[in-house]
Amino acid sequence: MTVTLASFFDELISNPVLFVTALLTLGVVLVNGWTDAPNAIATCVSTRSMRPHSAILMAAVFNFLGVLVMTSLNATVAQTVYRMVDFGGDSHEALIALCAALFAIVLWATAAWWFGIPTSESHALIAGISGAAIALQGGIAGINMDEWVKVLYGLALSVVLGFFMGFAAVRAIEHSCRRVDRKRAFGVFKNAQILGGACMAFMHGAQDGQKFMGVFLLGIFLSRGQGAVAEFVIPVWLIILCSAVMALGTSIGGYRIIKAVGMDMVKLQKHQGFAADLAAAFCLFIATVFGLPVSTTHTKTTAIMGVGAAKRLTSVNWNIVKEMASAWLLTFPGCGVIGFLMAFLFMKLF
């Protein structure tokens, strides 16, 4: 099943609830580009391969391309997010619960940005809609565990594989370039770092864009009273809309997140930054191909930890790591509870 642009506009005009849902979803996409996308370019800024303004513009462009290209080729991540929760039953209440979840996600992400904490927008999305689905269905029946378990697989992939890929990538680069002139290598890795940042931004768009498009289509189907739609095709107009909004969010900037991830946690040289980007982009690509919704934040930060640990463990600022890990651990219960409470409140009020 798919949705044409003409039919969407007709429904948007005639259905105020759908208008609010679409607005909230795009708001979450914007906040994602604003708070989460800066992780992708943190290393190329911290190694001074690019100026922050130029890196943010580059990330905006490649976020757009990542959503556009990868979704056209493989939309399994969107399918996974769409199916992991049950918003069946009364479509009106389900749509209100979904709006409440999106509102909760915006609150969580904005608070994280304010404190400069690189929390996972992906996990906030999953936790928020899961909490709302539990409130709607009155229990754990709101969760489809066969699909939700893929989140746990993705979490293990992003943390474990991200760390060891970062460790292995920097060791391989240092071994292969051990006889290369340092000044020559400096220029090569400066350009390579820019390429790595572009790849990271591309894969961020590919992963996160799909998650939000799955939720966007859920809102459209619920507004039609079609809560049981099992299969769908993501329309091109939605790909363009979400990628453009994400790119806009990225262009607003996120220097606080860039500083926390790329500067405070580990002091990186250019070849190390390239290794971290290469490792993280590869992990995101694998996850996207297999339909696993992973966190760009987790993948990038653990890859940076792996790179730092390859030199020596003390190269990593473990106090910053502890702060990040605490934020990661709080995201699922914190945003899930907020989504649950907001959904419960919204259904009572509306």
N, C-alpha and C positions, 0 to 999 in steps of 0.2 A: 504494500500500500504506500502511496505517496501523496503529497499535498502540493497543489499548484499555487503559484504566487497569486493568481487572480482570486482563487477560492479563499486563500488566507486573508487577503485584504477585505473581502466581503464579510468574512466571519469576524475580523478584527473590528470593523465598523459597527456591526450589529450586536456584538457580544462584549460588554465592558469587562467581564471577568477574564476573558481571553486576552484583552488588551493589557490588563494589569499583569497577567501571568507572563506574557511576552516581554513586557517592560522589565519585570523582575529578572527574568532569565537573561536578558541582554545586559542588565545591570551586573549580574554575577559574572558573565563573560568579560565585561569591561574591567571589573575588579580583578579577575584572574590575570588579564593582560597587564594590569597595573601593579599587582603585588607578587604574582608568581613568575611571570615571564622574565623579570630581571635576573632570576637565578641562572638563566641560560647564558647571559652575557657577563656574569660576575667576574669570571676569570680573565676574559680579554680586557676588562677595564682595570682589574687589580694588577695585571702585569704591564699595564700601560701600552698595550698593543693598539688600543683605541681609546679615544676620549669618550666620556660617558654619553654625551649627546649623540655622537655618531653611532655608538654601539646600540643605543636605544632605538634609533631610527632603523638600523640594520635589523634588529630583533623584530621590529614591527613588520618589516617587509617579509622576513622569513617565517614569522608566525603565520602571516596571511598565506604564504605559499604552502606551508606545512599542512594547514587545514584543508586547503583547496586540493592539493595533489594527493595526499595520503588518503583522504576520505573518499576520493574518486576511485582509488585503487582497492582500498580495504577498509570497510566500516564496521569491523567486528567489535571494536571497543565501544562504539555507540550502542550496538545491539546488547552488549553485556550490561552496560549501565541501565538501559531501558528495562531489562528483564529482571534485575536483581531485587526489585521491590514490587509489591502488589498494591496498586492503586485502584483495584476493581471495586465493584459495588456501586454506591451512589456517586455518580459522576460529579455532581455539584460539590459534595463534601470532599471528594478526592481532589478536585481542582483547588479548593480552598486550602487543603492540607499541603498541596504542592507549593502554593504561593507562600505559605507560612515557612516551609522548608527553605525556599529561596531567600526569603527575608532573613532567616537565621544565618544563612551562609554569608550574606553580605555583611551582617553585623560581625561575625567571627573574623572574616578576612580583613575588614577595615581595622578592627582592634589589633590584629597581628601586624598589619602594616604600620600602625601608629607606634607600636613598641619595637619595630624593626626586627620582628621574629619571622624567619622564613618558614612559616607553617605551610602545610600542604593544602592548597586549594582543592585539589582532587579529592583528598580524603575528607575535607570539609563538606564537599558536595555529596559524597557517598554517605557520610554520617548524617547530614541534614535530612536527605530524602528518606533514609532508613528510619530515623526517629519519627518523621512525619507519617510514614507508612505504618509503623507500629501503633501510633496514636489513632490512625484511621481505622485499622483493623482490630484494635483492642488487644493486641498481643503480638507475639513473635511470628504469627502467621503472615504478617505483612512483609516478611523477608523471604526471598527465594534463595535458600542456602546453596543450591546447586550453582547459581550464578555468583552469589556473594562470596563464595570461597575463592573465586578468582582474584578478589581483592587481596586475600592473604597470600596467594601465590605471587601476586605482583609486588607485595610488600617485601617478601623474601627475596625476590629477584632484584628489586631496586637497592636493597641494603647490602645483601651478600655479594651479588655479582658486581654491583657498582663499585664496592670497595676493592674487590680482588682484580677487577678489570683495570681500575685506576692504578693499583700497585704494579700489575704486570705491564701495563702500557708504558709507564714512565721508566721502568727498568729496561724494557726493550729499546726504547728510544735512546736512553743513556748508553746502553751497550753498543748499539749500532753507530752512534755518533761520537764514540770516545776518541777517535783520531781526527775528527773534523775540527778545523780552525774555529776558535770560539767566536771571533767577530763575524765570520761568515754564517755560522750557525745562528747567531743572534738575529740576523735579518731574515733567515729562512723561517725560524720559528715565530717571528713576529707576524709574518703573513699566514703561517699555518694556524696561529692562534685566532686570527680573524676568521679563517675558514672553519675552525672548530666551533667558534661562537655562532656562526651562521648555521652550522649543522644542528647545534643544540636548540637554537630558536626554531628551526624547521621542525624538529621532532617534538618540541614543546607544543607547537600548534597542532601537529598530527595527533598527539595524545589528548591534550586537554580540550581541543576544539570538538572532538568527537563526543566526549562525555557530555558537554553542554548541549550539543545538538540532539542527543538522545533524550535529554530532559525537555528540551524545547518541543520536540515532536510529541512527547508524552502529554504536555500541556494542551497542544492542539487536539489530540485525540480525545482527551477528557472533556474538552469544551464541546465536542461533538457527541458526547455520550458514548464514546467508543473506547472504554477502558480496557477491553480485552484484545486489542490489536496485537498480534504476535509477530508479524513480519512487516517490515517497512523499508522503503528506499529513501535515502536522504536526498532531497531535491537540491539542484545546483544553486538556486537562489538562497537557500538556507546556509549552504556552505560559504557563499560569498558574504552574506550578512554577518554570520558569526565570526568569520576570519577578519572582516573589516573592523568589527567592534573590538575584537581582541587586539588587533594592531593599534587601534586608537588608544586602548588602555595602556599598551606598552609604551606608546609615544609620550604618555603623560609622565612616565619615568618611575623609578623606584630605587633611588640611590641608597636609601637605608638598607634595603635588602642586599643590594650589591656589596655594600660595605661589610655587612655581617657575614655573607657567604664567601666573598672573594678576597677580603682584606683581613678580617679579624681572626678567622678560624685557622688559616695556614698562609704563610708568606710564600707566594709562588713565583718561580721564574717562568719565562715564556714557554720553554719546552714542557714544564710541568703543567702549566695551564692548558696547553694543547693536549697533553695526555689525559687530563681530567675530562675535557670536552669530548675527546674521541671515545673514551670509555663510557661516559654517560649517554652519548648519542647512540652508541651501539646497543646498549641495554634498552633504551627507549624504543629503538627500532624492533628489536626482538619481541618486546612486550606488545607493541602495536600489531605486529604480524599475527601473534597468537591471541589477540583480543583480551589481553590482561590490562586492566586499568591501573597504571602505576603512577606514582608521584614524581614529577619532574624535580621537585625540591629534594626529595629523598635520594633520588638517583644521582643528582649532581653533587650534593654535599657529601655523600658517602664515597663517590669517586674522588673528590678532593681529599678526603681523609686518607684514602688508599694511596694517593700520590704523596701526601705528606709523610705517611708512615713508611713508605719505601726508602726515604732518606733516613729518618729515625723517628721513633714514636714521640719524642719530645718536640718535634717540629709542629705537631698538631696542638692547637690550643684546646685542650680537653674541657676546659671550663665553658667555652663557647659551644662545644659539642654537647655537653650536658644540658645547656639551656635549650638547644635545638631539639634534643631528644625528648626533653620534658614537654616541649610544645607539640611534638609529634604524638607523644603518648596521650596528651590531653585532647587532641583534635577529635578522635573518634567518640569518646564519652562526652566531651564538652559540647561539641556541635550537635551530636546526636540528641543529647538532653534538651538543648535549646530548640532543635527542630521539633522534638516531641511536644514540648511545652507550648511553643508557638502554634503548632497545628491544633493542639487541644483548645487553646485560647481562641484561635481564629474560627474554629468550627462552632464554638459556643456563641461568638459574637455575630457571625455571618451566616 
